[in-house]
């Protein structure tokens, strides 16, 4: 048994609709912005946009990834700024309950999101969680030089999970737990060897080891995460960890 417990060594957290509830409306605003980008920047027929947006998301993991593979040319940073730069971030409020839960967990904690670095950083800052994670695996991490129409690496691709495991330096995926609100991301995480937690409903979905109605229910649902935390000084140590973006060269 090592200093931080033997059962789990690392926790991967999705961010949007996992660290805060879907009802806040960030997801809907993001989808509307993507559809506006498709209409105004790519010139796609208005009547085709809603269905195409959803179909590409389902097929490729993100609408952006699907658009690239279809041959649409656009700058990644411009896309992210258009889609995320106008989101109603004011709806996100500091969450001291979640902050205290995260800081009390004696494990490495990593954000794993398909979003870009700017959106991830802004969101964590609004939630008051910017210093609760060792690092962020984001769009730029998995796609360091992808301003081309090549395939974008993102969840729910199993290859994206395998890349994240390599980047973080995980030796045994079975000692890593992954939290996400997406059923298909849960399935891919399980295929990559991770323990899985579905967030958003207390009913288990396929390939989920645990299910939480809310991220706030972690301690009641998975007390094992705290069973080896006997060091009262651990929280102080964890609080000193700053958020860094992991970038694979």
VENBELQUI-V188691 format. One record per pair of residues at least 24 apart in sequence whose C-alpha atoms are under 7 Angstrom apart, sorted by sequence separation. I is the first residue (numbers start at 1). J is the second residue. If there is no record, write none. Layout:
I;J  I;J
//
This chain:
109;133  110;134  111;135  112;136  113;137  114;138  115;139  116;140  109;134  110;135  111;136  112;137  113;138  114;139  108;134  110;136  111;137  112;138  156;184  161;189  103;132  156;185  99;129  102;132  155;185  158;188  162;192  157;188  158;189  161;192  94;126  95;127  156;188  93;126  94;127  95;128  99;132  158;191  92;126  93;127  94;128  158;192  84;119  92;127  80;116  114;154  114;155  34;83  33;83  30;83  30;84  30;87  29;87  26;87  26;88  24;91  76;147  75;147  73;149  71;149  69;149  68;149  69;150  68;150  69;151  65;151  65;152  61;154  61;155  61;156  11;107  15;111  10;107  11;108  12;109  13;110  14;111  9;107  10;108  11;109  12;110  13;111  14;112  15;113  9;108  10;109  11;110  12;111  13;112  14;113  12;112  4;106  4;107  144;248  141;246  144;249  141;247  132;239  134;241  140;247  141;248  131;239  134;242  135;243  136;244  137;245  133;242  134;243  135;244  136;245  137;246  131;241  133;243  134;244  135;245  136;246  131;242  135;246  131;243  130;243  98;216  105;225  105;226  106;229  104;235  103;235  103;238  103;239  18;180  18;181  17;181  10;175  11;176  12;177  13;178  14;179  9;175  10;176  11;177  12;178  13;179  14;180  8;175  9;176  10;177  11;178  12;179  13;180  7;175  8;176  18;199  19;215  18;215  5;228  4;228
//
